[in-house]
Amino acid sequence: MAQGPSRLTKAVTQDVQKMLAGDPSPQALENALRHLAKWRAHLLENTLLQTDGDAVQTGPFKGMRYATRATEGARIARILGCYEVTLAPVIEEVIARAYPLVIDLGSAEGYYAVGLATRMADTRIMARDENPKAQESCAALAKANDVADRVEVGGLMDHADFDICKDQETLVICDIEGAEDALLDLNTAPGLAHADILVECHDCMIPGLSDRIAKRFEMTHQITRLGRATDSSTLPAWMDRLSDLDRAIALWEWRAGPTPWLWMTRHG
């Protein structure tokens, strides 16, 4: 007896039908396409977990247990090790610099906070996120990777809190969905002049934001801009059997537009 459609299949079909129920429009089709692509990404993620397990397969954090759902963006790209692949050389540079302190703003479930803790045995990691569920996930991920003693999970930081950067070599990682515009300001947070900063600028939300932030720091920091890329070499051999569309979806990070990173290192 043939099985009927799963609850997930029914739910996604109903979602798409609702999205396309109104007048035809390119936006409605785009919304439906994104929803279907996320559904397919979840199916591919489940297959990856069943086939290879939950350890990150390649990249700077290879071997890190990733037994948690991503609180933002695609999990499958993180497990493959191709997530934000243009940052990989910077992450290796960060590890080589052996900062005593790393502050991860918008740490989400802890991909960078925990990943860096697994590679930097003498570094204190401050993981900061306003979302209590993200904080719980980050703490659980740190515990699963035996670095909970060095990953301090907490809430938001304000401008004055960056004075901590004056006391030690510090890296600030910032991915806070556009709030970097208000937070990363040397006039209100002068402590940032003493830190190296890796910030994702959400130009897709605030056009020109990366240029504005770069302008603020050009007198105190050397600035490198990093764009988007994908790396199909990270796909495991068994994915050769998949369609080109599935392989592309496995690499997709769910971004809706440009989010360039700025790698800003202090002069001198």
VOBA-1610 file (N, C-alpha, C; in pm, whole numbers, padded with zeros to 5 digits, always signed):
BEGIN
Met+00085-00119+00000Met+00000+00000+00000Met+00089+00125+00000Ala+00066+00213-00095Ala+00150+00332-00107Ala+00124+00428+00008Gln+00233+00485+00059Gln+00221+00584+00166Gln+00174+00716+00110Gly+00093+00787+00187Gly+00051+00920+00147Gly+00159+01023+00175Pro+00137+01146+00136Pro+00236+01251+00159Pro+00258+01274+00309Ser+00380+01309+00345Ser+00413+01334+00485Ser+00350+01464+00532Arg+00351+01483+00665Arg+00297+01608+00720Arg+00377+01728+00670Leu+00508+01710+00657Leu+00591+01820+00607Leu+00555+01854+00464Thr+00538+01752+00380Thr+00501+01775+00241Thr+00368+01848+00232Lys+00272+01807+00313Lys+00142+01874+00315Lys+00156+02019+00359Ala+00234+02042+00465Ala+00249+02177+00519Ala+00316+02270+00419Val+00423+02223+00356Val+00495+02307+00259Val+00407+02334+00138Thr+00333+02233+00092Thr+00242+02253-00022Thr+00137+02358+00011Gln+00081+02350+00131Gln-00019+02449+00172Gln+00041+02589+00180Asp+00164+02598+00232Asp+00232+02728+00240Asp+00248+02789+00102Val+00295+02709+00008Val+00318+02759-00127Val+00187+02798-00194Gln+00083+02719-00173Gln-00046+02752-00230Gln-00098+02886-00179Lys-00076+02913-00050Lys-00117+03041+00007Lys-00037+03156-00054Met+00094+03133-00072Met+00179+03237-00129Met+00139+03272-00271Leu+00085+03175-00344Leu+00051+03196-00484Leu-00099+03216-00507Ala-00174+03234-00398Ala-00320+03243-00409Ala-00368+03377-00463Gly-00289+03481-00447Gly-00332+03613-00492Gly-00304+03636-00640Asp-00297+03762-00676Asp-00267+03797-00815Asp-00124+03754-00848Pro-00100+03705-00968Pro+00035+03664-01006Pro+00133+03780-00997Ser+00251+03752-00943Ser+00354+03856-00934Ser+00491+03791-00920Pro+00595+03857-00967Pro+00731+03805-00948Pro+00766+03787-00801Gln+00719+03878-00715Gln+00751+03868-00573Gln+00690+03743-00511Ala+00566+03711-00549Ala+00502+03591-00496Ala+00578+03467-00540Leu+00622+03463-00665Leu+00699+03349-00714Leu+00834+03339-00641Glu+00897+03454-00618Glu+01026+03452-00546Glu+01008+03400-00404Asn+00902+03445-00337Asn+00876+03398-00200Asn+00853+03247-00198Ala+00777+03198-00295Ala+00751+03054-00303Ala+00880+02977-00332Leu+00962+03031-00421Leu+01088+02966-00455Leu+01179+02955-00334Arg+01191+03063-00257Arg+01276+03061-00137Arg+01223+02959-00037His+01092+02954-00021His+01034+02860+00074His+01061+02716+00032Leu+01045+02688-00096Leu+01071+02554-00147Leu+01220+02519-00136Ala+01307+02615-00160Ala+01451+02589-00150Ala+01491+02559-00006Lys+01430+02629+00090Lys+01460+02600+00231Lys+01409+02460+00268Trp+01292+02424+00219Trp+01240+02288+00242Trp+01337+02184+00188Arg+01386+02208+00067Arg+01479+02112+00007Arg+01611+02109+00084Ala+01655+02224+00133Ala+01779+02229+00211Ala+01767+02147+00339His+01650+02152+00402His+01629+02072+00523His+01635+01922+00490Leu+01576+01881+00379Leu+01582+01741+00339Leu+01726+01698+00312Leu+01803+01783+00244Leu+01943+01752+00217Leu+02024+01746+00347Glu+01993+01837+00437Glu+02059+01838+00568Glu+02034+01707+00642Asn+01910+01662+00642Asn+01877+01535+00710Asn+01953+01418+00648Thr+01963+01418+00515Thr+02038+01311+00448Thr+02186+01318+00484Leu+02240+01437+00489Leu+02381+01456+00526Leu+02407+01405+00668Leu+02318+01437+00760Leu+02335+01394+00899Leu+02329+01241+00909Gln+02235+01181+00836Gln+02222+01035+00840Gln+02340+00966+00775Thr+02398+01028+00673Thr+02507+00966+00598Thr+02643+00989+00663Asp+02668+01112+00707Asp+02802+01150+00752Asp+02811+01192+00898Gly+02698+01215+00965Gly+02703+01262+01103Gly+02703+01414+01111Asp+02721+01466+01233Asp+02704+01610+01255Asp+02835+01684+01274Ala+02949+01623+01245Ala+03077+01693+01256Ala+03102+01778+01132Val+03154+01899+01152Val+03191+01985+01040Val+03297+01914+00956Gln+03277+01910+00825Gln+03358+01823+00739Gln+03485+01887+00686Thr+03485+02017+00663Thr+03601+02084+00605Thr+03614+02222+00668Gly+03716+02297+00626Gly+03728+02435+00668Gly+03796+02452+00803Pro+03799+02577+00853Pro+03871+02608+00978Pro+03822+02531+01099Phe+03694+02493+01100Phe+03637+02427+01217Phe+03611+02278+01193Lys+03687+02218+01104Lys+03672+02077+01073Lys+03679+01994+01201Gly+03581+01906+01217Gly+03577+01818+01333Gly+03489+01868+01445Met+03449+01995+01443Met+03360+02047+01546Met+03225+01978+01539Arg+03177+01928+01651Arg+03042+01872+01657Arg+02942+01984+01639Tyr+02845+01963+01551Tyr+02747+02067+01524Tyr+02607+02011+01543Ala+02584+01963+01662Ala+02458+01896+01695Ala+02353+01997+01741Thr+02327+02095+01658Thr+02226+02196+01689Thr+02173+02254+01559Arg+02051+02300+01562Arg+01998+02369+01444Arg+02053+02511+01441Ala+02074+02563+01323Ala+02116+02702+01308Ala+02001+02793+01347Thr+02029+02895+01427Thr+01925+02990+01462Thr+01906+03095+01354Glu+02000+03103+01260Glu+01992+03197+01148Glu+02066+03136+01031Gly+01999+03124+00916Gly+02065+03074+00797Gly+02070+02922+00791Ala+02146+02871+00694Ala+02147+02729+00663Ala+02245+02652+00752Arg+02199+02540+00805Arg+02287+02453+00882Arg+02375+02367+00792Ile+02323+02322+00678Ile+02396+02228+00595Ile+02528+02286+00547Ala+02530+02415+00512Ala+02655+02477+00468Ala+02757+02481+00581Arg+02711+02496+00703Arg+02802+02496+00817Arg+02864+02357+00836Ile+02782+02253+00827Ile+02835+02118+00845Ile+02930+02081+00732Leu+02899+02123+00610Leu+02990+02097+00499Leu+03122+02172+00516Gly+03120+02283+00590Gly+03240+02362+00612Gly+03260+02472+00510Cys+03157+02496+00426Cys+03168+02598+00322Cys+03093+02725+00358Tyr+03042+02735+00480Tyr+02966+02852+00520Tyr+03058+02975+00524Glu+03018+03082+00456Glu+03096+03206+00450Glu+03243+03175+00418Val+03260+03103+00307Val+03390+03048+00271Val+03496+03155+00249Thr+03457+03275+00212Thr+03557+03381+00191Thr+03623+03423+00321Leu+03563+03388+00435Leu+03623+03423+00564Leu+03731+03323+00608Ala+03740+03209+00541Ala+03831+03104+00588Ala+03975+03153+00607Pro+04034+03228+00512Pro+04171+03277+00535Pro+04180+03372+00654Val+04078+03454+00674Val+04077+03545+00788Val+04069+03467+00919Ile+03984+03364+00923Ile+03973+03282+01043Ile+04108+03217+01077Glu+04179+03169+00977Glu+04312+03112+01003Glu+04409+03220+01053Glu+04397+03341+01000Glu+04480+03451+01049Glu+04446+03484+01194Val+04318+03485+01226Val+04273+03509+01363Val+04333+03405+01458Ile+04326+03280+01418Ile+04379+03172+01502Ile+04530+03190+01523Ala+04600+03226+01416Ala+04745+03246+01427Ala+04780+03364+01517Arg+04694+03466+01521Arg+04720+03582+01607Arg+04698+03552+01755Ala+04626+03446+01785Ala+04607+03397+01922Ala+04561+03508+02018Tyr+04454+03577+01980Tyr+04400+03682+02067Tyr+04365+03625+02205Pro+04400+03694+02313Pro+04354+03650+02446Pro+04202+03658+02462Leu+04139+03753+02388Leu+03995+03773+02400Leu+03930+03785+02263Val+03821+03710+02244Val+03736+03723+02126Val+03595+03755+02174Ile+03538+03862+02121Ile+03399+03899+02151Ile+03317+03873+02025Asp+03221+03783+02034Asp+03137+03746+01920Asp+02998+03804+01941Leu+02968+03912+01870Leu+02840+03980+01881Leu+02742+03925+01778Gly+02626+03881+01825Gly+02533+03811+01737Gly+02580+03668+01716Ser+02619+03605+01826Ser+02684+03473+01821Ser+02590+03362+01778Ala+02458+03387+01782Ala+02359+03286+01741Ala+02386+03154+01816Glu+02386+03042+01742Glu+02404+02913+01809Glu+02551+02880+01833Gly+02643+02970+01791Gly+02782+02954+01832Gly+02878+02900+01729Tyr+02845+02909+01602Tyr+02935+02854+01499Tyr+03076+02911+01512Tyr+03086+03043+01521Tyr+03218+03105+01533Tyr+03270+03102+01676Ala+03186+03130+01773Ala+03231+03132+01912Ala+03288+02997+01954Val+03213+02892+01928Val+03258+02758+01966Val+03368+02709+01873Gly+03352+02737+01743Gly+03455+02696+01648Gly+03590+02753+01683Leu+03596+02882+01716Leu+03723+02943+01754Leu+03774+02887+01886Ala+03685+02859+01977Ala+03727+02800+02105Ala+03794+02664+02084Thr+03747+02588+01985Thr+03809+02457+01960Thr+03948+02471+01899Arg+03979+02586+01839Arg+04109+02607+01774Arg+04203+02696+01855Met+04150+02766+01956Met+04230+02864+02030Met+04221+02830+02180Ala+04307+02742+02221Ala+04297+02683+02355Ala+04320+02782+02467Asp+04387+02893+02440Asp+04418+02990+02546Asp+04336+03118+02535Thr+04229+03114+02458Thr+04148+03233+02432Thr+04018+03229+02509Arg+03983+03344+02566Arg+03853+03361+02630Arg+03755+03410+02523Ile+03642+03344+02511Ile+03540+03379+02412Ile+03417+03435+02482Met+03380+03557+02448Met+03256+03616+02498Met+03153+03608+02386Ala+03056+03518+02398Ala+02950+03500+02298Ala+02828+03580+02343Arg+02786+03675+02260Arg+02679+03765+02298Arg+02566+03764+02195Asp+02445+03743+02243Asp+02327+03743+02156Asp+02205+03783+02239Glu+02116+03861+02181Glu+01999+03906+02255Glu+01891+03798+02266Asn+01898+03695+02184Asn+01796+03591+02178Asn+01825+03482+02283Pro+01738+03464+02383Pro+01762+03362+02485Pro+01776+03222+02428Lys+01700+03188+02323Lys+01711+03055+02262Lys+01847+03037+02197Ala+01897+03143+02133Ala+02031+03137+02074Ala+02136+03118+02182Gln+02119+03185+02294Gln+02213+03169+02406Gln+02213+03024+02455Glu+02095+02965+02467Glu+02086+02826+02512Glu+02155+02732+02413Ser+02133+02756+02284Ser+02194+02671+02181Ser+02346+02685+02182Cys+02395+02807+02201Cys+02539+02830+02204Cys+02602+02759+02324Ala+02538+02770+02439Ala+02590+02703+02558Ala+02593+02552+02539Ala+02488+02497+02476Ala+02482+02353+02452Ala+02590+02310+02353Leu+02613+02392+02250Leu+02716+02358+02151Leu+02855+02363+02214Ala+02878+02461+02300Ala+03006+02469+02369Ala+03029+02346+02457Lys+02925+02303+02525Lys+02935+02184+02610Lys+02963+02059+02527Ala+02895+02047+02413Ala+02913+01930+02326Ala+03055+01920+02271Asn+03124+02036+02264Asn+03260+02038+02211Asn+03365+02057+02320Asp+03325+02042+02447Asp+03416+02046+02562Asp+03491+02179+02573Val+03423+02289+02540Val+03486+02421+02555Val+03398+02515+02637Ala+03303+02461+02711Ala+03209+02544+02787Ala+03280+02630+02891Asp+03397+02587+02936Asp+03470+02664+03037Asp+03531+02792+02979Arg+03538+02802+02846Arg+03600+02921+02786Arg+03504+03000+02698Val+03381+02956+02686Val+03280+03030+02608Val+03178+03088+02705Glu+03185+03219+02725Glu+03096+03289+02819Glu+02977+03344+02742Val+02862+03287+02765Val+02742+03323+02689Val+02665+03431+02764Gly+02625+03535+02693Gly+02548+03643+02755Gly+02468+03722+02655Gly+02409+03833+02705Gly+02324+03917+02621Gly+02399+04031+02555Leu+02329+04140+02531Leu+02383+04249+02451Leu+02496+04323+02523Met+02581+04386+02444Met+02683+04477+02494Met+02646+04619+02451Asp+02687+04717+02532Asp+02667+04856+02490Asp+02802+04920+02463His+02800+05046+02425His+02922+05112+02381His+03031+05111+02487Ala+02994+05137+02612Ala+03094+05145+02718Ala+03162+05010+02743Asp+03094+04900+02713Asp+03150+04768+02739Asp+03276+04741+02657Phe+03293+04814+02547Phe+03410+04790+02462Phe+03539+04847+02521Asp+03529+04912+02636Asp+03651+04956+02704Asp+03738+04837+02742Ile+03679+04717+02750Ile+03756+04597+02781Ile+03865+04572+02677Cys+03845+04624+02557Cys+03943+04603+02448Cys+04073+04678+02474Lys+04072+04776+02564Lys+04193+04852+02594Lys+04293+04771+02675Asp+04246+04668+02742Asp+04328+04595+02839Asp+04401+04476+02780Gln+04365+04433+02659Gln+04425+04314+02600Gln+04401+04311+02450Glu+04481+04234+02379Glu+04459+04215+02236Glu+04321+04149+02217Thr+04237+04213+02137Thr+04098+04169+02127Thr+04052+04164+01981Leu+03976+04061+01950Leu+03904+04052+01823Leu+03756+04067+01851Val+03689+04154+01776Val+03544+04167+01781Val+03487+04114+01651Ile+03401+04012+01661Ile+03325+03962+01546Ile+03183+04015+01561Cys+03128+04071+01456Cys+02997+04135+01467Cys+02907+04095+01351Asp+02795+04033+01385Asp+02692+03994+01287Asp+02557+04015+01353Ile+02506+04138+01346Ile+02387+04172+01425Ile+02277+04236+01339Glu+02264+04189+01216Glu+02147+04216+01132Glu+02116+04365+01116Gly+02219+04444+01090Gly+02199+04586+01065Gly+02224+04675+01185Ala+02219+04620+01306Ala+02242+04700+01427Ala+02388+04744+01439Glu+02476+04688+01353Glu+02616+04731+01353Glu+02628+04879+01319Asp+02530+04934+01251Asp+02534+05075+01213Asp+02541+05164+01337Ala+02463+05132+01439Ala+02462+05212+01561Ala+02570+05171+01659Leu+02606+05043+01662Leu+02698+04994+01764Leu+02843+05025+01733Leu+02884+05008+01608Leu+03025+05023+01572Leu+03053+05169+01536Asp+03071+05249+01639Asp+03092+05392+01623Asp+03202+05435+01719Leu+03314+05481+01667Leu+03427+05519+01752Leu+03396+05638+01842Asn+03301+05720+01803Asn+03266+05835+01888Asn+03197+05792+02016Thr+03112+05692+02007Thr+03038+05646+02125Thr+03098+05521+02187Ala+03183+05451+02112Ala+03251+05330+02163Ala+03400+05340+02132Pro+03472+05433+02198Pro+03614+05453+02167Pro+03701+05331+02193Gly+03654+05238+02275Gly+03730+05117+02301Gly+03754+05035+02176Leu+03669+05052+02074Leu+03684+04976+01950Leu+03811+05014+01874Ala+03867+05130+01904Ala+03992+05169+01838Ala+04106+05075+01875His+04090+05000+01984His+04195+04910+02033His+04173+04765+01989Ala+04068+04739+01913Ala+04033+04602+01873Ala+04045+04583+01723Asp+04076+04461+01682Asp+04056+04422+01543Asp+03910+04379+01529Ile+03851+04407+01413Ile+03706+04389+01397Ile+03676+04316+01267Leu+03594+04214+01277Leu+03542+04142+01161Leu+03391+04158+01164Val+03337+04238+01073Val+03195+04273+01080Val+03125+04242+00949Glu+03008+04178+00960Glu+02921+04158+00845Glu+02830+04280+00834Cys+02837+04347+00720Cys+02757+04467+00698Cys+02634+04432+00616His+02519+04463+00667His+02394+04422+00603His+02348+04529+00504Asp+02424+04540+00396Asp+02390+04636+00292Asp+02255+04606+00230Cys+02212+04481+00236Cys+02080+04445+00182Cys+01967+04508+00262Met+01994+04544+00387Met+01895+04610+00472Met+01915+04761+00472Ile+02042+04803+00474Ile+02077+04945+00482Ile+02176+04974+00370Pro+02129+05016+00253Pro+02221+05039+00140Pro+02335+05132+00177Gly+02457+05093+00136Gly+02574+05176+00162Gly+02634+05161+00300Leu+02582+05068+00380Leu+02629+05056+00519Leu+02777+05019+00526Ser+02822+04927+00443Ser+02962+04885+00450Ser+03055+05002+00420Asp+03017+05088+00325Asp+03099+05205+00295Asp+03102+05301+00414Arg+02988+05318+00480Arg+02981+05410+00593Arg+03067+05360+00710Ile+03059+05232+00741Ile+03139+05178+00851Ile+03287+05183+00816Ala+03322+05151+00693Ala+03462+05158+00652Ala+03515+05300+00667Lys+03436+05398+00633Lys+03478+05538+00645Lys+03507+05574+00790Arg+03426+05523+00884Arg+03445+05554+01025Arg+03580+05505+01077Phe+03625+05391+01023Phe+03744+05326+01078Phe+03869+05343+00992Glu+03861+05420+00884Glu+03974+05425+00791Glu+04098+05491+00851Met+04083+05576+00952Met+04198+05642+01013Met+04266+05554+01116Thr+04196+05456+01169Thr+04252+05373+01277Thr+04280+05230+01235His+04223+05185+01123His+04232+05045+01085His+04266+05027+00936Gln+04335+04918+00907Gln+04351+04870+00770Gln+04227+04787+00736Ile+04163+04814+00623Ile+04033+04755+00595Ile+04038+04671+00468Thr+03992+04548+00479Thr+03978+04458+00364Thr+03831+04420+00351Arg+03779+04431+00231Arg+03638+04395+00205Arg+03631+04254+00148Leu+03537+04174+00199Leu+03520+04035+00155Leu+03377+04015+00107Gly+03364+03963-00015Gly+03232+03943-00072Gly+03183+03800-00057Arg+03092+03760-00147Arg+03030+03628-00141Arg+03098+03531-00236Ala+03094+03404-00201Ala+03145+03299-00290Ala+03088+03166-00243Thr+03096+03065-00330Thr+03063+02928-00293Thr+03179+02838-00332Asp+03187+02721-00269Asp+03297+02628-00294Asp+03242+02487-00304Ser+03220+02441-00427Ser+03161+02308-00446Ser+03258+02196-00411Ser+03386+02226-00392Ser+03482+02121-00356Ser+03456+02066-00216Thr+03375+02136-00137Thr+03343+02088-00003Thr+03232+01983-00002Leu+03166+01962-00116Leu+03057+01864-00121Leu+03115+01723-00112Pro+03057+01636-00029Pro+03107+01499-00020Pro+03083+01422-00149Ala+03159+01315-00168Ala+03154+01240-00294Ala+03015+01189-00326Trp+02938+01148-00224Trp+02807+01091-00253Trp+02711+01194-00313Met+02740+01324-00296Met+02654+01426-00356Met+02675+01439-00507Asp+02776+01369-00562Asp+02791+01366-00707Asp+02669+01307-00775Arg+02594+01224-00703Arg+02475+01160-00759Arg+02354+01254-00762Leu+02365+01367-00695Leu+02252+01459-00687Leu+02243+01547-00811Ser+02128+01608-00827Ser+02110+01703-00937Ser+02193+01829-00911Asp+02218+01905-01015Asp+02289+02032-01000Asp+02212+02125-00907Leu+02079+02121-00914Leu+01999+02208-00828Leu+02018+02172-00681Asp+02014+02044-00648Asp+02036+02002-00509Asp+02175+02041-00461Arg+02274+02026-00547Arg+02411+02062-00508Arg+02422+02212-00482Ala+02352+02292-00564Ala+02353+02436-00542Ala+02282+02473-00413Ile+02170+02406-00385Ile+02096+02433-00262Ile+02177+02395-00139Ala+02257+02288-00149Ala+02341+02247-00036Ala+02443+02354-00001Leu+02484+02434-00098Leu+02583+02539-00076Leu+02520+02673-00039Trp+02390+02684-00057Trp+02318+02811-00037Trp+02310+02845+00111Glu+02336+02973+00144Glu+02335+03016+00283Glu+02209+03091+00323Trp+02113+03098+00233Trp+01982+03158+00256Trp+01985+03311+00258Arg+02088+03373+00205Arg+02095+03519+00207Arg+01998+03577+00105Ala+01941+03692+00140Ala+01846+03759+00052Ala+01911+03870-00029Gly+02037+03903+00000Gly+02104+04011-00069Gly+02246+04026-00020Pro+02316+04131-00063Pro+02457+04148-00028Pro+02479+04175+00120Thr+02574+04102+00177Thr+02614+04122+00317Thr+02767+04115+00324Pro+02837+04214+00268Pro+02984+04208+00267Pro+03042+04215+00407Trp+03156+04148+00424Trp+03230+04154+00550Trp+03343+04255+00537Leu+03373+04324+00645Leu+03490+04409+00655Leu+03585+04349+00759Trp+03710+04326+00718Trp+03815+04279+00808Trp+03902+04401+00840Met+03890+04451+00962Met+03951+04577+01000Met+04054+04553+01111Thr+04180+04571+01076Thr+04289+04549+01171Thr+04354+04682+01205Arg+04388+04698+01330Arg+04442+04826+01379Arg+04574+04862+01312His+04591+04990+01283His+04720+05038+01234His+04824+05025+01345Gly+04944+04987+01306Gly+05053+04981+01404Gly+05039+04868+01500
//
